[in-house]
Amino acid sequence: MRNIVLPELGEGIKEAMVAFWHFKEGDRVQEGDDVVELVTDKASFNISADCNGFLKSILVAEGQQVKIGEVLGVIEARG
């Protein structure tokens, strides 16, 4: 299992909002696929899958705020 975590964003940014999930739970993802889009008061960005597998769970819904280091979802790694 691989956690999708909100990374350190710099510039004093402490949180972001989940804007859009590009996949649904159970969908197959490939390493490098944009999985979730996040928005801060300064920019929007995507977090990509770091492995091949399936999006096992979404822990933070669209429209919710998350803090740096929080787990957004989980990828079940499979070749």
Protein Blocks (a to p, Z undefined) as FASTA:
>chain_A
ZZdddddebjoiabdcdfbdfbdehiacdehiafbdcddfkbccddddfbdcddfbafbd
ghiacdehiafbdcdddZZ
